[in-house]
Amino acid sequence: MTDRLRELADAGQSPWMDNLRRGWLTDGELERWVGRGIRGLTSNPSIFQKAISSGTDYDQQFGQLVASGTDVTDAYWDLVVDDIRGALKLLRPVYDSSDGLDGFVSVEVSPELARDSAGTETAARELHQRIDEPNLYVKIPATAEGIAPIQAMIAEGRSINITLIFSLDRYAEVMEAYLAGLEGATGDLSRISSVASFFVSRVDTEVDRRLDAIGSPEALALRGKAAVAQAQMAYQHFVTTFAGPRWEALAARGARVQRPLWASTSTKNPAYPDTLYVDSLIGPHTVNTMPEETIDAFVDHGTLARTVDADPAAAHQALAQLGAVGVDLDDVARTLEEQGVASFTKSFDELLDALGTKAAELGSGG
């Protein structure tokens, strides 16, 4: 295990990887990452679009599926499920050795269901039944329509990764859905797990754009401060929520806290440090899911210290200052949620179109 990743885990933050592709399973690359200290893995429709569309790793299996009469959408899910199963197997020892804390692999319901509560609930249940492994997370987006399915899945004892969280208000709804789901579950709660994926760098991208448009010295001085401040305030909400009589009653039944997971932690603005969204958000009961470039950067020159709750007053002040100069963080969150859903849907549709073209070529002998 890489010392820096071990030290990060010792500080209470689990380093996960935000990527997956078939070649990593067949050539031992994912196994090497786990050996270096990666303790979990996340995926999304955009990741699979890039993985399946580039190279030839999936061609043989896809050709066999098409030849057997499988339609394109079902073939896509067969490809994805096989990748997820392979990753689950590699990470199962991490799950077992951590007593179910880490070792999870996430797969997302179809992004086309982001505004469909009933469809999301059905799809999440079907994925859990199809990939019946204890270290599977099914990802449900934190849209308004996603809240009820989150609670329902937790009540059924299914482990869920809630994705695309961009605001403190929506995060509060996500935590409430988790708690209410646990209260509706029966028996031992210790095998129900969940993370709440709070997106980080995209917040700075959108807020900085608005600050540049405002253009005042006070506004420009706040560039690069919104994302970390909001995530640090989210951590304060986490600490408050998972304490007190309500939580203690659930903990007595074996319940685990729903850890905040920092997602979208690669730095989009080259003017900012490439480890900004790792160094600033380290603390107990957290996860940071990173692309490989960010992991390498942190191992090479990241700063390891408990930072996520080092100065909550400063984080609160930064958010207040953003409001004072005219940045509406509620509108930022709405914009980013719409963009996130649209981006994942676009990737999903483009991949299905590309697979459809490839299937036609195979059918015609091209």
GULUM-792710 format. One record per residue (C-alpha): x, y, z. Coordinates in steps of 0.001 Angstrom, whole numbers, padded with zeros to 6 digits, always signed. Layout:
REM residues N
XYZ ...
This chain:
REM residues 366
+000000+000000+000000 +001259+003492-000834 +002202+005190+002440 +000311+008412+001674 -002907+006534+000911 -002461+004464+004073 -002008+007665+006054 -005124+009135+004455 -007107+006068+005507 -005624+006299+009009 -006925+009886+009157 -010428+008536+008588 -010791+009255+004883 -011116+006338+002484 -009418+006885-000903 -011599+005539-003695 -011080+005620-007463 -013466+007318-009861 -012943+005162-012943 -013409+001658-014340 -012772-000027-017658 -012492-003588-018904 -008749-003446-019543 -008101-002719-015878 -009763-006012-014975 -007964-008105-017574 -004441-006694-017279 -004251-006415-013481 -004327-002612-013345 -007247-002405-010924 -005629-005037-008727 -002485-002891-008636 -004514+000161-007612 -006086-001813-004780 -002600-002933-003757 -001548+000714-003626 -004321+001461-001153 -007478+002219-003138 -010406+001099-000993 -013411+001480-003294 -014506+002393-006785 -017183+004546-008375 -018498+004614-011919 -021078+006625-013841 -022581+006689-017349 -019884+009059-018633 -017121+006733-017398 -018687+003756-019146 -019262+005786-022306 -015548+006552-022500 -014537+003004-021582 -016772+001196-024054 -016392+003665-026928 -012589+003688-026912 -010519+000702-027961 -011626-002859-028588 -011848-004306-025066 -015597-004877-025331 -015875-005876-028991 -015778-009645-028552 -018446-009778-025860 -020622-007221-027652 -020366-009169-030907 -021437-012363-029167 -024386-010589-027550 -025548-009116-030851 -025169-012464-032591 -027349-014079-029923 -030124-011552-030564 -029606-009319-027517 -030808-005774-028173 -028406-002860-027813 -029663-001564-024472 -029605-004995-022854 -026153-005601-024343 -024920-002356-022780 -026095-003472-019360 -024490-006895-019831 -021152-005191-020533 -021502-002906-017520 -022637-005643-015150 -019692-007841-016093 -017272-004989-015339 -018968-004301-012008 -018861-007970-011041 -015166-008157-011860 -014439-005086-009745 -016593-006380-006888 -014569-009579-006793 -011273-007690-006644 -012499-005387-003875 -014287-008024-001805 -011195-008641+000391 -011207-004926+001282 -014876-005178+002200 -014285-008241+004357 -011170-006934+006105 -012819-003576+006874 -015986-005250+008231 -018070-003728+005465 -016776-000178+005711 -015001-000084+002334 -014539-002307-000703 -017645-000996-002473 -018179-000652-006214 -020896+001687-007496 -023101+001331-010559 -025691+003950-011482 -029278+003471-012581 -030031+004730-016076 -029704+008531-016161 -032942+008656-018138 -034730+007850-014852 -033432+010905-012959 -036906+012519-012900 -038821+009256-012504 -039280+008114-008894 -041065+004853-009639 -038677+003952-012453 -035646+004701-010285 -036923+002521-007449 -037606-000385-009806 -034251-000070-011557 -032289+000169-008308 -034011-002921-006927 -033392-004869-010144 -029691-003981-010166 -029315-005143-006569 -031092-008386-007394 -029069-008930-010565 -025712-008197-008918 -026314-009822-005574 -023103-008908-003759 -022767-007264-000338 -020201-004695-001547 -022391-003276-004314 -023634+000296-004205 -026392+001243-006614 -026207+004953-007370 -029362+007050-007261 -029181+010736-008223 -030176+013236-005544 -032889+014864-007613 -036155+015677-005879 -037562+012567-007528 -034697+010467-006152 -035403+011065-002464 -038304+008621-002092 -036465+005767-003891 -033439+006316-001634 -035584+005872+001470 -037342+002846-000020 -034102+001074-000945 -032558+001652+002482 -035744+000358+004141 -035375-002804+002032 -031824-003251+003317 -030078-002249+000076 -026853-000238+000075 -027043+003001-001892 -024665+005693-003148 -026558+008960-003531 -024960+010995-006305 -025157+014503-007793 -025569+016425-004513 -024851+020122-005054 -026545+021937-002158 -026761+021823+001615 -030575+021727+001497 -030646+018693-000782 -027964+017040+001335 -030225+017454+004370 -033027+015699+002446 -030663+012860+001516 -029612+012298+005124 -033239+012382+006248 -034136+009767+003612 -031349+007550+004936 -032440+007881+008552 -036105+007325+007712 -035156+004318+005597 -033187+002814+008453 -036125+003375+010787 -038324+001481+008337 -035898-001439+008009 -036142-004527+010159 -033577-006439+012204 -029825-005856+012253 -028919-002694+010342 -025160-003264+010214 -025089-004539+006610 -026919-001530+005217 -024407+001006+003944 -024645+004346+002188 -022536+007265+001059 -023758+010722+000060 -021748+011977-002916 -021305+015721-002584 -019904+017165-005823 -017130+019675-005325 -015090+021095-008216 -018104+021747-010430 -019359+024175-007774 -016250+026336-008155 -016525+026200-011947 -020066+027583-011910 -019590+030019-009015 -016348+031384-010471 -018150+032012-013762 -020739+034076-011896 -018118+035919-009853 -016279+036848-013050 -019538+038214-014460 -020090+040309-011331 -016534+041556-011673 -016193+043594-008463 -013001+043286-006402 -015023+041727-003586 -016455+039124-005958 -013167+038285-007644 -011517+037781-004246 -013927+034887-003624 -012936+032842-006663 -012056+029263-005763 -013594+029423-002290 -017189+028240-002782 -016703+024510-003310 -014494+023822-000314 -016540+026078+001969 -019792+024372+001011 -018310+020884+001437 -016888+021828+004820 -020312+023095+005888 -021833+019842+004609 -019491+018005+006971 -020811+020093+009860 -024353+019045+008924 -023194+015423+008807 -021707+015615+012312 -024883+017189+013680 -027246+014772+011958 -025471+011602+013059 -025632+012440+016757 -028312+012656+019404 -031159+010362+020511 -032574+009583+017054 -029246+008437+015715 -028268+006655+018915 -031409+004520+018695 -030445+003442+015176 -026800+002899+016097 -027958+000554+018871 -029500-001577+016100 -026155-001667+014271 -026674+001260+011888 -023679+002870+010221 -023335+006566+009516 -023921+007629+005932 -020459+008911+005075 -020062+012054+002990 -018214+011234-000213 -016366+014037-001981 -016887+013585-005718 -015699+015575-008723 -012427+016264-006918 -010115+016758-009876 -009199+020428-010198 -010811+021963-013273 -009041+025347-013057 -005289+024983-013699 -004687+028072-011569 -005720+026096-008481 -003574+023422-006791 -004185+020003-008311 -004832+018526-004866 -007086+021372-003644 -010188+019201-003262 -008317+016488-001407 -006086+018527+000903 -008980+020732+002065 -011504+018000+002875 -009696+015397+004974 -011351+014121+008128 -013009+011186+009898 -015882+009236+008327 -015332+010606+004818 -014570+009222+001366 -012803+010942-001515 -013286+009362-004938 -010593+010545-007325 -009476+009952-010909 -006055+008377-011164 -004296+011668-011971 -005551+013237-008733 -004537+010163-006729 -001023+010335-008177 -000816+014061-007453 -001890+013579-003839 +000569+010731-003300 +003326+012869-004786 +002756+016208-003065 -000581+016320-001251 -000824+017769+002241 -002090+015343+004859 -003870+017024+007761 -007350+017090+009279 -008830+020001+007378 -012521+019317+006786 -013525+020816+010140 -010469+022952+010912 -012328+026282+010590 -016098+025960+010109 -016582+029639+010955 -014444+030621+007965 -016432+028283+005710 -019694+029792+006921 -018322+033289+006359 -017232+032455+002813 -020729+031279+001908 -022219+034422+003461 -019822+036584+001468 -020812+034829-001748 -024434+035666-001059 -023520+039257-000237 -021883+039826-003631 -024863+038363-005459 -024176+034640-005942 -027363+032617-005426 -026098+029215-004306 -029570+027678-004595 -029626+028651-008264 -026065+027351-008655 -027220+023987-007307 -030233+023860-009637 -028028+024678-012612 -025430+022066-011724 -028024+019371-011085 -029600+020006-014485 -026176+019974-016129 -025156+016786-014332 -028299+014896-015303 -028038+016176-018884 -024366+015211-019144 -024930+011654-017938 -027990+011278-020191 -026031+012562-023195 -023201+010090-022526 -025712+007247-022175 -027537+008159-025396 -024324+008630-027362 -023042+005266-026265 -026267+003492-027191 -026150+005198-030606 -022546+004083-031111 -023396+000533-030054 -026387+000576-032380 -024137+001538-035287 -021638-001165-034356 -024432-003752-034112 -025671-002811-037578 -022149-003161-038968 -021764-006581-037365 -025138-007633-038717 -024196-006627-042242 -020796-008278-041965 -019044-004882-041989 
